[in-house]
Amino acid sequence: METLVVPWFDANCLLGPQAAAPAEAWLDLDATIEALAAVGIDRALVTSAVARDYDPLAGNERLAGELAGRAGLVPCFVVLPPDTGEFPRGDALLAYLAAAGARAVRIYPRLHNFGIGARWTAGLFGPLAEAGIPVLIDATQADWPEVDDVLSRHPALTLIICRPGYRLIRWAWPLLAAHCGLVLETSLWQACGGIEAVVERFGPERLVFGTGLPEAAPGGAVSMITYAQIAPEARAAIAGGTLERLLWDGGRP
């Protein structure tokens, strides 16, 4: 019988108005907290939809203001490569994140029109890797050869792939074997036995729990981890332990 308390910590939560979704699909802060709490989640790494769909700087600022004083809700800032001067670089970027309590960053290269190869991100990933700041990227925003290139150039980087579908397993397996900094977020990893397969082959630290809220209801994401046939310690690590360590300890998966 399991005795460990599962520390649910959502790695993939989007807040605020979205450009391509009707208003009834948006969730404000109170509605987000309520939706998470309904399935037992009281901690979340939160990204601004305004930062994704409108302007990263404006959205990040709005997010920091909304989350100020909200225990358990951690800002995840959307960032851009520094070459155009839209974002600071190096130590200035790290100071910008620290000032708002942002413990991770998220990039949308296809949506924001840049590549993640060395030509475009030479001044971005290096400082983040050295500082132990995880980078989140949706599976639809970069292809797997690009992911391979990034992690080959920055072996200290933690790169969390959000919402990788089960059909990507043949892409993911070789890269999980090659790069210890590659982590999969679980909200769309819905292959039969998919959670168990990653845990058995690569370890539970290569998965972090996420809901995909509000684009997906959180109950299904919780159920996948709750009913996975894995050890209690592995379940606790996926549900929140690994993410907490990545955000605060600068640890590797």
C-alpha positions in Angstrom: 0.0 0.0 0.0 1.3 3.4 -0.9 2.3 5.7 1.9 3.9 8.7 0.0 2.0 11.9 -0.4 1.8 12.8 -4.1 3.0 16.5 -4.4 1.1 17.6 -7.5 3.0 20.4 -9.2 1.7 21.4 -12.7 4.5 22.2 -15.1 2.2 23.3 -18.0 -0.4 25.9 -17.1 -1.4 28.8 -19.3 -3.1 31.9 -17.9 -5.1 34.7 -19.5 -6.7 35.7 -22.8 -5.7 33.7 -25.9 -5.6 35.1 -29.4 -6.9 31.9 -31.1 -9.5 30.8 -28.5 -12.9 32.1 -27.7 -13.3 34.1 -24.5 -15.2 31.3 -22.8 -12.1 29.1 -23.1 -9.8 31.6 -21.3 -9.2 31.2 -17.6 -8.4 34.1 -15.3 -6.3 33.6 -12.1 -9.2 32.7 -9.8 -10.7 30.2 -12.3 -7.2 28.7 -12.9 -6.7 28.2 -9.1 -10.2 26.7 -8.8 -9.7 24.3 -11.7 -6.4 23.0 -10.3 -7.7 22.7 -6.8 -10.7 20.7 -7.9 -8.3 17.8 -8.7 -5.9 18.3 -5.8 -3.3 20.5 -7.5 -2.1 23.5 -5.4 1.2 24.3 -7.2 1.8 25.3 -10.8 4.4 26.7 -13.1 2.4 29.3 -15.0 2.9 30.9 -18.4 1.1 34.0 -19.7 -1.0 33.6 -22.8 -0.6 37.3 -23.5 3.2 36.7 -23.6 2.7 33.9 -26.0 0.1 35.5 -28.3 0.8 39.2 -28.1 4.0 40.4 -26.5 6.5 38.5 -24.3 7.6 41.5 -22.2 4.1 42.8 -21.7 2.7 39.4 -20.9 5.5 38.5 -18.5 5.0 41.8 -16.6 1.3 41.1 -16.4 1.9 37.6 -15.1 4.4 38.7 -12.5 1.8 41.2 -11.1 -1.0 38.6 -11.1 1.1 36.0 -9.3 2.7 38.3 -6.7 1.8 36.9 -3.3 0.1 33.8 -4.7 1.8 30.9 -2.8 2.4 27.9 -5.0 2.1 29.7 -8.4 5.5 30.2 -10.1 6.0 32.5 -13.1 7.4 30.9 -16.3 8.5 33.8 -18.5 8.3 33.7 -22.3 11.7 34.8 -23.8 13.2 35.7 -27.1 16.8 35.5 -28.4 18.7 38.7 -27.5 20.2 39.6 -30.9 17.3 41.9 -31.9 17.5 43.8 -28.6 14.0 42.9 -27.5 15.3 40.9 -24.5 18.4 41.3 -22.3 21.3 38.8 -22.6 23.5 37.0 -20.2 23.5 38.2 -16.6 21.0 40.9 -17.4 18.5 38.2 -18.6 19.1 36.2 -15.4 18.5 39.3 -13.3 15.3 40.0 -15.2 14.0 36.6 -14.3 15.1 36.7 -10.7 13.5 40.0 -10.1 10.1 38.6 -10.9 10.7 35.2 -9.3 10.6 33.4 -12.7 12.1 30.0 -12.2 11.8 28.7 -15.8 11.4 30.1 -19.3 9.3 29.1 -22.3 10.0 29.6 -25.9 7.7 29.6 -29.0 10.2 29.7 -31.9 7.8 28.9 -34.7 5.1 31.3 -33.3 7.7 34.0 -32.7 9.6 33.4 -35.9 13.1 32.3 -34.9 15.1 29.1 -35.0 16.6 27.3 -32.0 19.9 26.5 -33.8 23.2 28.2 -32.8 22.8 31.0 -35.3 19.7 32.3 -33.5 20.1 31.2 -29.9 23.8 31.5 -29.2 23.2 34.1 -26.6 20.2 32.5 -25.0 20.7 28.9 -24.0 24.2 29.2 -22.6 23.4 31.5 -19.7 20.2 29.6 -18.9 22.1 26.3 -18.8 24.8 27.7 -16.6 22.2 29.1 -14.2 20.2 25.9 -14.1 17.1 27.6 -15.5 14.9 25.0 -17.3 13.6 25.8 -20.8 10.1 24.7 -21.8 9.1 24.3 -25.5 5.9 22.8 -27.0 6.5 19.7 -29.1 4.8 21.6 -32.0 7.3 24.5 -31.8 10.5 22.7 -32.7 11.5 19.5 -34.5 13.5 16.7 -32.9 16.7 17.3 -34.9 16.7 20.8 -33.6 16.2 19.5 -30.0 19.1 17.1 -30.6 21.3 20.0 -31.8 20.5 22.2 -28.8 21.2 19.6 -26.2 24.4 18.5 -28.0 25.6 22.1 -27.8 24.4 22.7 -24.3 24.7 19.5 -22.3 24.0 21.3 -19.0 20.6 22.5 -20.3 17.3 21.1 -19.0 14.9 21.1 -21.9 11.3 20.2 -21.1 9.2 19.2 -24.1 5.5 20.1 -23.4 2.6 18.0 -24.8 4.6 15.4 -26.8 2.0 13.0 -28.2 2.5 9.3 -28.1 3.2 9.2 -31.9 6.5 10.9 -31.2 7.9 8.0 -29.2 10.3 6.9 -32.0 11.7 10.5 -32.1 11.9 10.8 -28.3 13.5 7.4 -27.4 16.9 8.0 -29.0 17.2 11.5 -27.6 16.2 10.5 -24.1 19.0 8.0 -24.3 21.5 10.5 -25.7 20.7 13.6 -23.5 20.2 13.5 -19.8 18.8 17.0 -19.9 15.7 16.1 -22.0 12.5 15.8 -20.0 8.9 15.1 -21.2 5.8 16.7 -19.8 3.1 14.2 -19.4 -0.2 15.9 -20.3 -0.4 14.4 -23.8 1.9 11.4 -23.3 -1.1 9.0 -23.5 0.3 5.8 -25.0 -0.9 2.7 -23.3 1.9 2.0 -20.8 3.8 5.1 -21.9 4.5 6.4 -18.4 5.7 3.0 -17.3 7.9 2.6 -20.3 9.8 5.8 -19.7 10.2 5.1 -16.0 11.5 1.6 -16.7 14.0 2.6 -19.4 15.1 6.1 -18.4 13.9 6.7 -14.9 11.0 8.8 -13.4 13.1 11.9 -13.4 12.7 12.2 -17.2 9.0 13.0 -16.8 7.2 15.9 -15.2 3.5 16.2 -14.6 1.6 18.8 -16.5 -2.1 19.4 -17.3 -2.1 21.7 -20.4 -4.8 23.8 -18.6 -6.9 25.4 -20.0 -6.4 23.7 -23.4 -7.1 20.4 -21.6 -9.0 19.5 -18.5 -6.6 18.6 -15.6 -8.4 15.4 -14.4 -7.2 13.2 -17.2 -3.6 14.3 -16.6 -3.8 13.5 -12.9 -5.4 10.1 -13.6 -2.6 9.0 -15.9 0.0 9.4 -13.1 -2.3 8.2 -10.4 -3.1 4.9 -12.1 0.3 4.3 -13.7 1.8 1.0 -12.6 4.9 2.5 -11.1 6.5 2.6 -7.6 5.2 5.2 -5.1 8.6 7.0 -5.2 8.4 7.3 -9.0 4.9 8.6 -8.9 5.9 11.3 -6.3 8.9 12.3 -8.4 6.8 12.7 -11.6 3.9 14.4 -9.9 6.0 17.2 -8.5 9.3 16.2 -6.9 11.4 16.4 -10.0 10.0 19.8 -11.1 10.6 21.3 -7.7 14.2 20.1 -7.7 14.7 21.5 -11.2 13.3 24.9 -10.3 14.9 25.5 -7.0 18.0 23.3 -6.8 19.3 23.8 -10.3 19.5 20.0 -10.5 19.6 17.8 -13.5 16.8 15.3 -14.3 
